[in-house]
Amino acid sequence: MDNNVCIETSKENMLALKDSLELLSGKWKVCILLSLYIHGSQRFKDLLANSVGGISPKVLSKELQDLENNLLITRTVNNTKPVTVSYTLTKHAAETQPVINALITFGKKHRTKIIAK
């Protein structure tokens, strides 16, 4: 364990950790956030087709609603014909970027270690 990391076990920290894990739980929320970081504001069909491959429209809709309810994305109905909806990260969502970067870094190291065994 890294000696520079001080992890204090307290009820408050455990609750904060559980809140964070619940907020970003599942295999899609972090992928959706990463896609929005990389590509900026996107329409539903763009998220579905290009950025988050393998997700069903029903699941994407639910995950986007969860992210919106937790103030990580905003949903904008565009005045187009036909009507389109786009999704954009909020300023609050920027706080998840270091977490996502850390998960990517760990995932790469872990994959390398597993492949090498």
C-alpha positions in Angstrom: 0.0 0.0 0.0 1.2 3.5 -0.8 2.5 5.2 2.3 1.5 8.6 1.0 -2.2 7.6 1.1 -3.9 8.0 4.4 -7.3 6.3 4.5 -9.2 7.1 7.6 -11.9 4.6 8.5 -14.9 6.5 9.9 -18.6 6.3 9.5 -18.6 9.5 7.5 -16.0 8.2 5.1 -17.8 4.9 4.7 -21.0 6.7 3.9 -19.2 8.9 1.4 -17.6 5.9 -0.3 -21.0 4.1 -0.5 -22.6 7.2 -2.0 -19.9 7.5 -4.6 -20.1 3.8 -5.5 -23.8 4.0 -5.8 -23.7 7.1 -7.9 -21.3 5.5 -10.4 -22.4 1.9 -10.1 -23.0 -0.4 -13.0 -21.1 -0.9 -16.2 -22.5 2.1 -18.1 -22.5 5.3 -16.1 -18.8 5.8 -16.1 -18.7 4.9 -19.8 -21.4 7.5 -20.6 -19.5 10.2 -18.6 -16.3 9.3 -20.3 -18.0 9.6 -23.7 -19.4 13.0 -22.8 -15.9 14.1 -21.6 -14.3 13.0 -24.9 -17.0 14.1 -27.4 -18.8 16.9 -25.5 -22.6 17.3 -25.8 -24.2 14.4 -27.6 -27.6 13.3 -28.8 -29.2 10.2 -27.5 -28.7 8.3 -30.8 -25.0 9.3 -30.9 -24.5 8.0 -27.4 -26.3 4.8 -28.3 -24.6 4.2 -31.6 -21.1 5.4 -31.3 -20.0 6.0 -27.8 -21.4 3.3 -25.5 -21.6 0.3 -27.7 -23.6 -2.7 -26.5 -26.1 -0.8 -24.4 -29.8 -1.0 -25.1 -31.9 2.1 -25.6 -34.0 1.3 -22.5 -30.9 0.9 -20.3 -29.2 4.0 -21.8 -32.4 6.0 -21.1 -32.5 4.8 -17.5 -28.8 5.5 -16.9 -29.1 9.0 -18.4 -32.0 9.7 -16.2 -30.0 8.6 -13.1 -27.1 10.8 -14.1 -29.5 13.7 -14.6 -31.2 13.1 -11.2 -27.7 13.1 -9.6 -26.8 16.5 -11.3 -24.0 15.0 -13.4 -25.6 15.7 -16.8 -28.2 18.1 -18.2 -30.8 17.0 -20.7 -31.7 19.6 -23.4 -34.7 19.2 -25.8 -33.6 20.8 -29.0 -36.0 22.8 -31.2 -35.4 20.7 -34.3 -37.7 18.7 -36.6 -37.9 16.0 -35.6 -37.2 16.9 -31.9 -33.8 15.8 -30.7 -32.5 15.6 -27.2 -28.9 16.2 -26.2 -26.9 15.5 -23.1 -24.1 17.6 -21.6 -21.9 17.3 -18.5 -22.6 19.6 -15.6 -19.8 21.5 -13.8 -20.4 19.1 -10.9 -19.6 16.2 -13.2 -16.0 17.6 -13.6 -15.3 16.2 -10.1 -15.6 12.7 -11.5 -12.9 13.1 -14.1 -10.0 12.3 -11.7 -11.9 9.2 -10.5 -12.5 8.0 -14.1 -8.8 8.7 -15.0 -7.7 6.7 -11.9 -10.0 3.8 -12.9 -8.5 3.8 -16.4 -5.0 3.8 -15.1 -5.7 1.0 -12.7 -7.5 -1.0 -15.4 -4.6 -0.7 -17.8 -2.1 -1.9 -15.1 -4.4 -4.7 -14.0 -4.9 -5.9 -17.6 -1.2 -5.9 -18.2 -0.6 -7.9 -15.0 -3.3 -10.4 -15.7 -2.1 -10.9 -19.3 1.5 -11.4 -18.1 0.7 -14.2 -15.6 
